[in-house]
Amino acid sequence: MKKNIFKISIILVGVGVLALCSLLFLFNRTTGGIPHAIYSRIDDNGDIVNEGSEGSWIIRKDEAEHRYLIFHVVNIGEKIYFEIEIEQQGSLKEEESGLFQYEVTYDKKSQILSVSMPSSNGQPYYIPTREFDWQVFQFRKTGFVIG
């Protein structure tokens, strides 16, 4: 009887350690030094701007998603970029097609992601474009992404 309890205890401890290691691995994955997570926009005071999930950056598996567009995370030299190529089709203007690179920095201490992107009236513009000026927007880690 004691042998069975001992074997069951060893198996349960092993499964628990394996599950804990798997979770730690999944929660600590990074792309280009940026942890996989959801990053919501913050204002100048550091308060989160409630734009819903559309206004957030979601970083996972060498990709960054913003407003349903999937950007590739690329390292060029010492810099990180979110990159997307949009083909000119239909009603898209010439300014809204071609290769777009959003320069990115990530501060590990504050967990703030800074992204240089098109700005319309001080707000991030939802489509990559050369029509508007570019501005650096800041985003803070607000959620986890597994994968």
Secondary structure, 3 states (H helix, E strand, C coil): CHHHHHHHHHHHHHHHHHHHHHHHHHHCCEECCEECEEEEEECCCCCECCCCHHHCEEEECCEEEECCEEEEEEEECCEEEEEEEECCCCCCCHHHCEEEEEEEEEECCCCEEEEEEEEECCEECCCCCCCCCEEEEEEEEEEECCC
